[in-house]
Amino acid sequence: MCLAVPMKIMAINGTMATMEVSGITKEASLMMLPEAKVGDYVLIHAGFAIQKVDEDEAQETLRLLAEMVSMEPGPPNQAVGLLPYSQD
């Protein structure tokens, strides 16, 4: 299954952007979304920003992804890596 994760653009350098979610930063390409700007929330898939989303939609998506991860048996899935979760 492939997922696109919403992230906030923190900085742009040419066609590359620094993105942040849950305190984790990643680099992603803006080649497919050149109109994106700092402060925008975008969906990231395979290292590319593919769609702009509003902040409420981004937060709701992250909440739902975190809920799905919390339902998995055993320790949190480190492959997800970008999702906030509680280890309680």
Phi, psi and omega in degrees: 000138178253138178234146169253129184256130177287135178220156179262134178283123181258328181203151178232135176225098184068238180262005179252147180228149171267124183247157180220142170204133178053035178081002180254133178250146178218157173262142178212155180276141174255014183303328182269356184216060187297341181279353181294147180223167180305134181098341178288150169260133181226156174272129180252128177219126177054036176084008181236140169283123186246344182196140173278144175224156177280164185300319180298317179295319179298314181295320179294319178297316178297321178298314180294320178296318178297321178296317178298316180297321182293341180276346180290138177290153177083192182293159180303145181286108182292339178296330178295311168062329186258357187261136175290141177207161177254139179263014179294000000 
